[in-house]
C-alpha cells in the first residue's frame, strides 16, 4: 500500500519508478507531478494533503474512477461506451486543458528546494 509522500511529490517512486525528470533537471514540477501523491492521499481520506500535492488530483481521480466504472458497466452489458457523447468530450477536453494550464503555471511558480541542476 502506498503512503503519500510528505514532500508532496515522489510517491510513485515507491512503485520502483524513477523520479520525475522535470524535478531532477529543473527542480520544478511537470503537469503530472504530485498526482500519485494526491490520488494516494485521496484514498487515505487526507483531502488537504491531496489538494496540496496537486490541486486537480482529487478531481482527476474522480473522473478516472467514473470512467472506469462506466466502461466496466458497458463491458458487462455489452454496450459500447459512447465516446462521442458531447458532455463526455467536453469534460475530457476541459480536464486536459486544465491540467496543462495548471502544469505550466505551477512549473514557473514552484521550485523544489535542493533539487534540479539546470534552473
C-alpha positions in Angstrom: 0.0 0.0 0.0 1.4 3.4 -1.0 1.8 6.2 1.5 1.6 9.8 0.4 5.0 11.4 0.2 5.4 14.2 2.8 7.2 16.2 0.2 4.0 16.4 -1.9 5.5 14.5 -4.9 7.5 11.3 -5.5 5.0 8.8 -4.1 5.4 6.9 -7.4 9.0 6.0 -6.6 7.5 3.5 -4.0 6.5 1.5 -7.1 10.1 1.4 -8.3 9.6 4.1 -10.9 12.3 6.8 -11.4 12.0 10.3 -10.1 10.4 12.9 -12.4 12.8 14.2 -15.0 11.4 17.7 -14.6 12.2 17.7 -10.9 15.6 16.1 -11.4 16.7 18.5 -14.1 14.9 21.8 -13.3 13.8 21.4 -9.7 10.3 22.3 -10.9 7.2 20.1 -11.3 5.8 18.8 -14.5 2.0 18.9 -15.0 1.6 15.4 -13.5 3.9 15.9 -10.5 2.0 15.2 -7.3 -0.8 13.2 -9.0 0.2 9.8 -7.5 0.6 11.5 -4.1 -2.7 13.3 -4.5 -4.5 10.1 -5.5 -2.9 8.1 -2.7 -3.9 10.8 -0.1 -7.4 10.9 -1.5 -7.7 7.1 -1.0 -6.4 7.6 2.6 -9.0 10.3 3.2 -6.4 13.1 3.5 -8.0 15.6 1.2 -5.9 18.5 2.5 -2.7 16.6 1.6 -4.2 15.6 -1.7 -5.0 19.2 -2.7 -1.6 20.5 -1.6 0.1 17.8 -3.7 -1.9 18.6 -6.8 -4.9 20.9 -6.9 -6.6 18.9 -9.6 -5.6 15.4 -8.3 -8.9 14.6 -6.4 -11.0 15.8 -9.3 -9.0 13.8 -11.9 -9.2 10.7 -9.6 -13.0 11.0 -9.6 -13.1 11.5 -13.4 -10.9 8.4 -14.0 -12.8 6.3 -11.5 -16.1 7.3 -13.0 -14.8 6.5 -16.5 -13.5 3.1 -15.3 -16.9 2.2 -13.8 -18.7 3.4 -16.9 -16.5 1.3 -19.1 -17.0 -1.7 -16.8 -20.8 -1.4 -17.0 -20.5 -1.0 -20.8 -18.5 -4.2 -20.9 -20.8 -6.2 -18.7 -23.9 -5.1 -20.5 -22.1 -5.5 -23.9 -22.8 -1.9 -24.8 -20.1 0.3 -26.4 -19.1 3.3 -24.4 -20.2 6.3 -26.5 -17.1 8.5 -26.6 -18.8 10.9 -29.0 -21.3 11.9 -26.4 -20.8 15.7 -26.2 -20.7 16.1 -22.4 -18.0 13.4 -22.1 -15.9 15.0 -24.9 -16.3 18.4 -23.2 -15.4 17.0 -19.8 -12.3 15.3 -21.3 -11.2 18.4 -23.1 -11.7 20.7 -20.1 -9.8 18.2 -17.9 -6.9 18.1 -20.3 -6.8 21.8 -20.8 -6.9 22.5 -17.0 -4.1 20.0 -16.4 -1.9 21.6 -19.0 -2.6 25.2 -17.9 -2.2 24.3 -14.2 1.1 22.5 -15.0 2.6 25.4 -16.9 1.7 27.9 -14.2 3.0 25.6 -11.5 6.2 25.0 -13.4 7.1 28.7 -13.2 5.8 29.3 -9.7 7.0 26.3 -7.7 10.7 25.4 -7.1 11.5 22.3 -5.1 14.4 23.3 -2.8 17.7 21.4 -3.2 16.6 19.7 -6.5 17.4 20.4 -10.1 20.7 21.1 -11.8 19.7 23.5 -14.5 17.4 26.2 -13.0 
